[in-house]
Amino acid sequence: MSRPTPSRLRLRTGEVLRGSPHRRMHVGFLLIAMVLSVFAARLVQLQGIDPQSYAEMAAAEGQVHVTLPATRGEILDRNGHPMAETVDGRMVVADPKVTAKVAPELATILSERLGVDYFETLRRLRVTGEGGRFQYVARQVPASKAEKVVADIQEQFKDDKGRPFSGLQTERDPLRIYPNDTVAANLIGFLGENGKKGKQAATIGLAGLEDSFNTYLSGKDGEARYEVGAGNQIPLGDNTVTPAVDGKNLTLTIDRDLQFYTQRVLQQTVQKSGGESGMALIQDTRTGELLALADYPTYDASDPRSYPEELYKSSALTDVYEPGSVEKVLTVSSLVDAGLAFKEQRFKVPGQLHRQDRPIGDYWDHGTLKLTLAGILAKSSNVGTVLAADQFKPGQLRGYLTGFGLGDRTGVGLGGETRGLLPQGAAWTSQVGDRIAFGQSLSVNAVQMIAAVNTIANGGVRVAPSLVKGEARTDDGTEVGTDVATSRRVISADAAHETMLMMERVVDPEAGVAPRAAVPGYRVAGKTGTAQRVVDGRYDGSLTVSFAGFAPADAPRFTIYVVVHRPRAGSGGGSVAGPAFAQLMSYALRRYGVAPTGAQPNRTPVEW
């Protein structure tokens, strides 16, 4: 027997027979060529031999358009606290080709667990044609809730092979929340569905800043688009992705904590007085920034559907009323600026003044009084104000009131703001002019009025009120915010100072009508207001009472305005709105660390 060769020995012992390097390279190239041939054959099939069959498949199944929602910008208070923010959410989407056969059962579950409308959901689960194989059935659902519902349905409706139900899925859909509930709801607003956007309803702002700045906040949704056939994405089909562009944040001048306190004080004031509604505003004297803007009643932005639609607004901008005697500070400061009067000027004030169509009287009965101009303001005498205003030249008072901003929108950025009413031309008769001098026969909104009073606090310069920090563009194209706020001089600094001295006497317990508006330790300048309410063009017997003022009077930091509509009979601006003003001013001064100036209140004489 011959002996085994060495090569056979290596094979028997399991050794790999190694060929030459050239042989191994040839084998590798052959394998690569075979793989490439497979891909090439598939490519030829798709693009050359049978493109029409795939196009027909795409046409039959359609294109899927999936919205990639942009993250909506947050609404923040001046300190960065969120007033409206976006958290992780989901939309529940259906493939009607799969869901149609069990649509009633699915619609029942979804309506019970997600709160969607049963019949609309049933329609979407069965729809064919428009929308293709993508129909949303719920929007902006908390992520954990949506995923749990879909997971339960996938388990419950498994097919006969035990595979999870494939008719429902979830997609990213950011969820809007309002962490402060009723705080500033009248300003913030809320979101909802309105109209169509592509293949699905759009979620947009329906009230407040969410509405006015909808485009600014919402950004631009993206889109994923792909073709499907036989239930699957078609290779080499029209598959594109347009990324979403997130919205911008909107920072407000509002101080969230001060807003909360203001709303609470306002609610207590309206309820205690038996009133119907009210407004309270706090403005930074120097910058014009609105630190608080409260309405009562209001609503919860997290649950707006539980409240009447008429509350989805800021009454401080949309509602007009006659301001009453608060307006007298504008009349008096204009007289002083025009050189027609001064604080110690003497007037004999009768109990009534017989003018044209009706006599003018004061809120209290009196004989002839000897009052200074300061006394007319401190006692809030209608008769004395008309006598002083007789010194105006024709059109002069109207010119000043226009300068103070009456009769024009403030443009803070909220929709629905009214201009108010400031008569002009032939409508400004002598009778109308008399009544305007003491605050009747004209109408204002509350933001207009606080900005006008703030002009006196700010040394005669009106600074436009702001609700937005920096600069932002509303949906109607208007640029608003502190960076674009304008200012103008309305009266001289001397006239503003002299008016302040007269306003300080209003809260003096010996001379004025509103001692309950005083803030211990601080000098306060203010003015009461009591006006008859106009309903359907006629006075209905009810009143609007108010108080406006600023402190420290000799170095103003804040201007505050409180208004209550329809308090019980016998109520007045000093007794109802005055105490609320004092509470709010005291809190604001403490919160911002404003110390008393240490100066004593002035003692300008009110009688002679």
C-alpha positions in Angstrom: 0.0 0.0 0.0 1.3 3.4 -0.9 1.6 6.0 1.8 -0.7 9.1 1.8 0.6 12.3 0.4 1.0 15.3 2.7 -1.8 17.1 1.0 -4.2 14.2 1.7 -3.0 14.1 5.3 -4.0 17.8 5.7 -7.5 17.1 4.3 -8.0 14.1 6.5 -7.1 16.2 9.6 -9.7 18.9 8.7 -7.2 21.4 7.4 -8.5 23.9 4.7 -7.0 23.4 1.4 -5.7 26.8 0.4 -5.5 27.8 -3.2 -3.5 30.5 -4.8 -4.3 34.2 -4.1 -5.4 34.7 -7.7 -7.9 31.9 -7.4 -9.5 33.4 -4.3 -9.8 36.9 -5.9 -11.6 35.4 -8.9 -14.1 33.6 -6.6 -14.8 36.9 -4.8 -15.4 38.9 -7.9 -17.8 36.2 -9.1 -19.9 36.5 -5.9 -20.0 40.3 -6.1 -21.1 40.1 -9.8 -23.9 37.7 -8.9 -25.3 40.1 -6.1 -25.1 43.1 -8.4 -26.9 41.2 -11.1 -29.8 40.6 -8.8 -30.1 44.3 -7.9 -29.7 45.2 -11.6 -32.4 42.9 -12.6 -34.8 44.4 -10.0 -33.9 47.9 -11.1 -34.6 47.0 -14.7 -37.9 45.5 -13.7 -38.9 48.6 -11.7 -37.7 51.3 -14.1 -37.8 49.6 -17.5 -39.8 46.4 -18.0 -42.7 47.0 -15.6 -42.9 50.7 -14.5 -46.5 51.0 -15.5 -47.7 48.3 -13.2 -46.1 50.1 -10.2 -47.6 53.4 -11.3 -51.0 51.7 -11.5 -50.4 50.2 -8.1 -49.6 53.6 -6.7 -52.7 55.1 -8.3 -54.9 52.4 -7.0 -53.6 52.7 -3.4 -52.8 56.4 -3.6 -50.3 58.6 -1.9 -50.1 58.9 1.9 -49.6 62.4 3.2 -48.6 62.6 6.8 -48.5 66.0 8.5 -45.4 66.6 10.6 -46.8 69.1 13.2 -44.6 72.0 14.1 -44.2 72.7 17.8 -46.2 75.7 18.7 -44.3 78.5 20.4 -44.9 79.1 24.1 -46.6 82.1 25.6 -44.6 83.2 28.6 -45.0 85.9 31.3 -42.4 88.6 31.8 -40.4 86.3 34.1 -40.4 83.3 31.8 -43.2 81.4 33.5 -45.3 79.5 30.9 -48.8 80.7 30.3 -49.4 78.4 27.4 -47.0 75.6 26.5 -46.7 72.6 24.2 -46.1 69.1 25.6 -45.8 65.6 23.9 -49.0 64.5 22.3 -50.3 62.1 19.7 -52.9 62.0 17.0 -54.7 58.7 16.4 -54.9 57.9 12.7 -56.8 55.2 10.9 -56.4 53.2 7.7 -60.0 53.0 6.5 -59.2 50.0 4.3 -58.5 48.1 7.5 -60.9 49.8 9.9 -64.1 49.8 7.8 -65.0 46.2 8.6 -65.1 46.9 12.4 -65.9 50.7 12.2 -68.9 50.7 14.6 -67.0 48.8 17.3 -64.0 51.0 17.0 -66.0 54.3 17.0 -67.7 53.2 20.2 -64.4 52.6 21.9 -62.8 55.8 20.6 -65.7 58.0 21.5 -65.8 56.6 25.1 -62.1 56.7 25.8 -61.0 59.7 23.8 -64.2 61.8 23.9 -64.4 62.1 20.1 -67.7 62.4 18.3 -69.1 58.9 17.5 -70.7 59.6 14.1 -67.8 61.7 12.8 -65.3 59.0 13.9 -67.5 56.3 12.2 -67.4 58.3 9.0 -63.6 58.6 9.1 -63.1 54.9 9.8 -65.1 54.1 6.7 -64.1 56.8 4.3 -62.7 56.0 0.9 -61.2 58.3 -1.7 -60.3 61.7 -0.1 -57.6 61.2 2.4 -56.5 57.9 1.0 -55.4 55.4 3.6 -54.8 58.1 6.3 -57.6 59.5 8.4 -57.1 61.1 11.7 -59.7 60.3 14.3 -58.4 62.3 17.3 -56.0 65.2 17.7 -53.7 66.4 20.5 -54.2 63.5 22.9 -51.7 63.1 25.7 -49.1 60.6 24.5 -49.5 58.0 27.2 -53.3 58.0 26.8 -53.3 57.7 23.0 -50.8 54.9 23.0 -52.6 53.0 25.6 -55.9 53.2 23.7 -54.3 52.1 20.5 -52.4 49.3 22.1 -55.6 48.0 23.7 -57.4 48.0 20.4 -54.5 46.3 18.6 -54.7 43.5 21.2 -58.5 43.3 21.2 -58.8 43.1 17.4 -56.1 40.6 16.5 -56.6 38.7 13.3 -57.1 35.0 13.1 -53.3 34.4 13.0 -52.8 36.3 16.2 -51.3 39.4 14.6 -52.1 42.9 16.2 -54.7 44.9 14.5 -53.0 47.3 12.0 -55.8 49.7 11.3 -55.0 52.3 14.0 -51.6 54.0 14.7 -50.4 57.1 16.5 -48.4 60.0 15.1 -46.7 62.9 16.9 -49.1 65.7 17.5 -47.9 68.3 20.2 -50.5 69.1 22.8 -51.3 72.6 24.1 -51.8 73.1 27.8 -52.6 76.1 30.0 -50.9 75.4 33.4 -52.5 78.4 35.1 -56.2 77.7 34.3 -58.1 81.0 34.7 -55.0 83.2 35.2 -54.9 85.6 32.2 -57.3 83.3 30.2 -58.9 86.5 28.9 -55.6 87.4 27.3 -54.1 84.0 26.4 -57.1 82.4 24.7 -57.1 78.8 23.5 -56.8 76.5 20.5 -59.4 74.5 18.5 -60.1 73.0 15.2 -61.4 75.3 12.4 -61.5 74.7 8.7 -59.3 72.4 6.7 -55.6 72.2 6.2 -54.5 69.7 3.6 -56.3 66.4 4.3 -57.2 67.2 7.9 -58.7 69.9 10.1 -56.2 72.6 11.3 -55.7 73.3 15.0 -55.5 77.1 15.3 -56.0 79.9 17.9 -59.7 80.6 18.4 -59.4 83.4 21.0 -57.0 85.8 22.7 -53.3 86.0 21.9 -53.5 82.4 20.5 -55.7 83.8 17.8 -54.1 87.2 17.2 -50.6 85.7 17.0 -51.6 82.3 15.5 -49.1 82.4 12.6 -46.3 83.7 14.8 -46.8 81.0 17.4 -47.7 78.0 15.1 -44.8 78.0 12.8 -45.3 75.8 9.7 -46.1 72.1 9.6 -44.0 69.8 7.6 -45.1 66.8 5.5 -44.0 63.3 4.8 -45.4 62.0 1.5 -45.0 58.5 0.1 -46.7 56.2 -2.3 -48.2 52.9 -1.2 -49.2 49.8 -3.0 -50.6 46.5 -1.6 -50.5 48.1 1.8 -46.7 48.8 1.6 -44.5 51.7 0.7 -43.5 51.5 -3.0 -39.7 51.4 -3.5 -38.4 54.2 -5.6 -41.9 55.9 -5.4 -42.5 59.6 -4.8 -41.2 59.7 -1.2 -40.4 63.2 0.2 -40.1 64.8 3.6 -40.5 68.5 4.3 -39.4 69.3 7.8 -41.6 71.3 10.1 -40.6 74.9 11.2 -41.4 75.4 14.8 -43.3 78.5 16.0 -41.7 81.3 18.0 -42.2 82.0 21.7 -44.3 85.1 22.7 -43.2 86.8 25.9 -45.7 89.1 27.6 -45.3 92.1 29.8 -47.7 90.4 32.2 -46.5 89.3 35.7 -48.2 86.0 36.3 -48.3 86.3 40.1 -49.4 89.9 40.0 -52.1 88.9 37.4 -53.3 86.1 39.7 -53.6 88.5 42.7 -55.3 91.2 40.6 -57.9 88.7 39.4 -58.6 87.6 43.0 -59.0 91.1 44.3 -61.2 92.0 41.4 -63.5 89.0 41.9 -63.9 89.8 45.6 -64.6 93.4 44.8 -67.3 92.7 42.2 -69.0 90.1 44.4 -68.9 92.1 47.5 -70.4 95.1 45.8 -73.1 93.0 44.2 -71.7 94.1 40.8 -72.2 92.4 37.4 -68.6 92.6 36.1 -65.4 94.4 36.4 -61.8 95.1 35.2 -58.5 95.9 36.9 -55.3 97.0 35.2 -51.8 97.7 36.5 -49.3 99.6 34.3 -45.7 100.3 34.7 -45.7 104.1 34.7 -42.4 104.6 33.0 -42.5 101.9 30.2 -46.2 101.6 29.6 -46.0 97.8 30.1 -49.2 96.2 31.3 -48.3 94.1 34.3 -51.8 92.8 35.0 -55.0 93.1 32.9 -57.9 91.3 34.6 -61.5 90.8 33.7 -64.3 89.3 35.9 -66.0 87.1 35.1 -63.5 85.1 33.1 -63.1 81.4 32.1 -60.6 78.5 32.3 -58.5 78.3 29.2 -58.0 74.5 29.9 -61.8 74.0 29.6 -63.3 76.8 27.6 -66.3 74.8 26.3 -67.7 74.9 29.8 -68.1 78.7 29.7 -70.2 81.1 27.7 -68.6 82.3 24.5 -69.0 86.0 25.5 -66.2 85.4 28.1 -63.7 84.5 25.4 -62.3 88.1 25.2 -60.7 90.8 27.2 -63.5 93.2 28.2 -60.9 95.8 29.0 -60.3 96.2 25.3 -63.6 95.1 23.7 -66.2 96.8 25.9 -66.9 100.5 26.1 -68.4 102.6 28.8 -68.6 106.2 30.0 -65.7 106.8 32.3 -67.3 109.3 34.6 -65.3 111.6 36.9 -62.0 109.9 36.3 -62.0 111.8 33.1 -61.9 115.1 35.1 -58.2 114.7 35.6 -57.8 115.0 31.8 -59.9 118.1 31.7 -58.1 119.7 34.6 -54.6 118.9 33.4 -55.5 120.3 29.9 -56.7 123.5 31.5 -53.5 123.9 33.4 -51.3 123.0 30.4 -53.2 125.6 28.2 -52.6 128.3 30.9 -56.3 128.7 31.5 -56.3 127.5 35.2 -54.1 126.7 38.2 -54.6 124.6 41.3 -55.4 127.4 43.7 -57.7 129.2 41.3 -61.0 130.2 43.0 -64.5 129.2 41.9 -67.9 129.8 43.3 -69.7 126.6 42.7 -73.6 126.7 42.9 -75.7 123.6 43.7 -76.9 123.4 40.1 -75.9 124.9 36.8 -78.7 125.5 34.4 -77.4 124.8 30.9 -79.3 124.2 27.6 -81.4 121.1 27.8 -81.0 120.1 31.4 -79.6 121.2 34.7 -76.1 120.0 35.8 -75.8 119.0 39.4 -73.4 117.2 41.8 -73.8 113.8 43.4 -74.6 115.6 46.7 -76.9 118.5 47.5 -75.2 121.7 48.4 -75.5 125.5 48.3 -72.9 127.7 46.8 -69.4 126.5 47.6 -66.1 128.3 47.5 -63.7 125.8 46.0 -60.3 126.0 44.4 -59.6 124.0 41.3 -57.9 121.5 43.6 -61.1 121.4 45.6 -63.3 120.8 42.5 -61.2 117.8 41.8 -61.0 116.6 45.4 -64.8 116.9 45.9 -65.4 115.6 42.3 -67.8 118.5 41.5 -69.5 118.3 38.1 -70.6 121.9 38.4 -67.2 123.2 39.2 -65.6 121.2 36.4 -68.0 122.7 33.8 -67.4 126.2 35.1 -63.6 125.7 34.8 -64.0 124.1 31.3 -65.9 127.1 30.1 -62.4 128.7 29.6 -61.5 126.3 26.7 -61.6 127.6 23.2 -63.8 125.7 20.7 -62.2 122.3 19.9 -59.5 122.8 22.5 -60.6 120.1 24.9 -61.2 117.6 22.2 -57.7 118.2 20.9 -56.3 117.3 24.3 -58.4 114.2 24.7 -57.2 113.0 21.3 -53.7 113.5 22.5 -54.4 111.4 25.6 -55.4 108.6 23.2 -59.2 108.7 23.6 -61.1 107.8 20.4 -58.3 105.6 19.1 -57.3 102.0 19.6 -54.3 101.3 21.8 -53.0 98.5 19.5 -51.6 96.2 22.1 -52.1 93.2 19.9 -55.4 91.6 21.0 -58.1 91.4 18.4 -61.6 93.0 18.8 -60.4 96.2 20.4 -62.8 99.1 20.1 -62.0 102.8 19.5 -64.5 104.1 21.9 -66.4 107.2 21.1 -65.2 110.8 21.1 -67.7 113.1 19.4 -66.5 115.4 16.7 -67.7 118.1 14.4 -71.4 118.9 14.7 -71.9 116.1 17.3 -69.8 118.1 19.8 -72.5 120.5 20.8 -72.2 122.8 23.8 -74.3 120.4 25.9 -72.2 117.5 24.9 -69.0 119.4 25.6 -70.3 120.2 29.2 -70.9 116.5 29.9 -67.7 115.4 28.3 -65.8 117.7 30.7 -66.9 115.6 33.7 -66.8 112.2 31.9 -70.2 111.6 30.3 -71.2 111.6 26.6 -68.0 109.9 25.5 -67.0 106.2 25.8 -63.6 104.5 26.4 -62.2 101.1 26.9 -60.2 100.4 30.1 -56.8 100.2 28.4 -57.3 103.6 26.8 -58.2 105.1 30.1 -55.3 103.8 32.1 -52.9 105.0 29.4 -54.5 108.4 29.6 -54.2 108.7 33.4 -50.7 107.2 33.2 -49.7 110.2 31.0 -50.1 112.4 34.0 -48.1 110.0 36.1 -45.4 109.9 33.5 -44.8 113.7 33.5 -47.1 114.5 30.7 -45.7 112.0 28.2 -48.1 109.3 26.9 -46.3 106.1 26.4 -48.3 103.5 24.4 -49.4 100.6 26.5 -47.7 97.3 25.7 -48.7 93.7 26.3 -45.8 92.0 24.4 -42.2 92.2 25.4 -39.8 92.9 22.5 -41.5 92.8 19.1 -43.9 90.4 17.4 -46.2 90.5 14.4 -50.0 89.8 14.6 -51.8 87.9 12.0 -53.0 91.1 10.4 -49.4 92.2 9.9 -49.2 94.7 12.8 -45.9 95.0 14.6 -46.5 95.4 18.3 -44.5 95.2 21.5 -42.2 97.2 23.8 -39.6 97.6 21.1 -41.9 99.5 18.8 -44.0 101.3 21.4 -44.4 105.0 20.7 -44.5 108.0 23.0 -45.6 111.6 22.7 -45.9 114.6 24.9 -49.5 115.6 25.7 -49.1 118.2 28.5 -46.1 119.8 30.0 -44.2 118.3 32.9 -45.3 121.3 35.1 -48.9 120.8 34.2 -48.6 117.1 35.0 -47.0 117.8 38.4 -49.6 120.4 39.3 -52.4 117.9 38.4 -50.7 115.3 40.6 -50.8 117.6 43.5 -54.5 118.1 43.1 -55.1 114.4 42.6 -53.3 113.8 45.9 -56.0 115.7 47.7 -58.6 113.2 46.5 -57.4 110.5 49.0 -56.9 113.0 51.8 -59.3 112.0 54.7 -60.1 115.6 55.4 -60.4 117.0 51.9 -61.2 114.2 49.5 -63.9 111.7 48.6 -61.7 108.5 48.5 -59.7 108.2 51.8 -60.0 104.4 51.5 -57.8 104.4 48.4 -54.8 105.6 50.5 -51.8 103.3 50.9 -50.1 103.6 54.3 -46.7 105.1 54.1 -47.0 106.2 50.5 -48.1 109.3 48.8 -51.0 108.4 46.4 -52.6 110.5 43.6 -56.0 109.3 42.3 -59.5 110.1 41.1 -62.8 108.4 41.6 -65.4 107.8 38.8 -69.1 107.3 38.9 -71.0 107.3 35.6 -74.5 106.4 34.4 -74.5 103.4 32.2 -75.8 103.6 28.6 -77.8 100.6 27.2 -79.3 100.8 23.7 -78.6 104.5 23.5 -80.3 105.4 26.8 -79.2 105.7 30.5 -80.7 102.7 32.3 -80.3 103.8 35.9 -77.3 101.6 36.7 -73.8 102.9 37.3 -70.2 102.2 36.5 -67.9 103.1 39.4 -64.1 103.3 39.2 -60.9 104.5 40.7 -57.6 105.4 38.9 -54.4 106.6 40.4 -50.6 106.2 40.8 -48.0 105.9 43.5 -45.7 107.0 44.9 -47.4 110.3 43.8 -44.1 112.2 43.8 -42.1 109.5 42.0 -44.7 107.3 40.2 -43.9 103.7 39.6 -47.3 102.1 39.0 -50.7 103.3 37.6 -53.7 101.2 38.6 -57.3 101.4 37.3 -60.2 99.5 38.8 -63.7 99.5 37.3 -67.0 97.8 38.5 -70.2 97.7 36.4 -73.6 97.7 38.0 -72.8 97.6 41.7 -75.7 97.8 44.1 -77.4 101.2 44.6 -75.5 103.7 46.6 -72.1 102.5 45.6 -69.4 104.9 44.5 -65.9 104.9 43.1 -64.4 105.8 46.4 -66.2 103.2 48.4 -66.0 100.2 45.9 -63.1 100.7 43.6 -60.9 102.7 46.0 -60.2 99.9 48.5 -59.4 97.5 45.7 -57.0 100.1 44.3 -55.3 100.3 47.7 -54.9 96.5 47.9 -53.4 96.2 44.5 -51.1 99.2 44.8 -49.8 98.0 48.2 -49.1 94.5 46.8 -47.4 95.9 43.7 -45.2 98.3 45.6 -44.1 95.5 48.0 -43.6 92.9 45.2 -41.3 95.2 43.3 -39.5 96.6 46.3 -40.6 100.3 45.8 -39.8 102.2 49.0 -41.8 105.3 50.2 -40.2 108.6 49.1 -40.4 109.9 52.7 -42.0 113.2 51.6 -45.2 114.3 53.2 -48.5 114.8 51.2 -49.0 118.3 49.9 -51.7 120.5 51.5 -52.9 122.5 48.5 -56.1 124.3 49.8 -59.4 123.0 48.5 -61.6 125.8 49.8 -61.2 129.6 50.1 
